[in-house]
Amino acid sequence: MGPVMWVMLGEMFPNQIRGSGLAVRGLSQWTANFAITMTFPILLSVIGLAGAYGIYAFFALLSIIFVIKFIS
C-alpha cells in the first residue's frame, strides 16, 4: 500500500492546491509511520509478535477494503 499513496497524491489534488495537499498528506503519512514505529516495541512486549502483526494486518485489511470501495 505504501507506493500507492505516493502515486495517488500526484493525481488527486487540483493544480491550485496540489502543493499544499501533498504537504499535508505527506505529513500525515510520516506521522502514521512514526506511530507504527513507536507502538511496535510496546505491542511486542505486551501481546507478543503474533499479536502485534495481527493488529497491523487487521488495519492493512481495512485499508485494502477502503481502497477497493472508495478509490477503485
N, C-alpha and C positions, 0 to 999 in steps of 0.2 A: 504494500500500500504506500510505502514511502515515496517512490518515484512518481506515482500517480498524482499526488498532491502538487508536486513542483511543476508537472506538465499542465495540470488544470489551472494553476494560478495565472499563467500567462494568457489564458484564454477566457477566463470567467469574468474579468472586470472590464468595464468600458474604458476607453482610452483616457477619458478625462480624470479618472480616479485610479488608474492602474497602479501607479507608483505607491500611492497611499495604501491601496488594498493589498498589494504584495508585501508591504512593510508590516502591516498589522497581522496578516495571515502568517507571514514568516515568523513573526514574534510568537504568535500562539503555537505554532508548530515546535519551535525551540523550547517554549515553556512546557509543552507536553513531554518532549524528550527529556527535559530536566526532571520533571515529576516522576517519570518512569525510572530514571537513573537513581533518584533519591529514595524511592519507595522499594526498589528491588531488594536491597540488603535487609530492610525491615521485614518485608514479607518472607524472605528466605529464612530468617531466624524465627519467625512466629509460626508460619504454616508450612515451611519446607519448600523444596524446589518444585515439586509437582503442583503444589497449591499455588505458588506464585505464577508459574507458567500457565496454570489453568485459568487464573484470573485474567492474565494478559490475553490468552487465547479466546476467552469469552468476549472481551472487548474488541478483539480483532474480528470475531464473527459478527458482532453487532455493526462494526464499521463496514464489513462486506455487504451485509443486508442493507444498510443505509445507502451505499453506493449503487447497489442494484436497483433499489426502489426509487431513489430521488435523483441520481446522477445519470444513470444509463438511459 
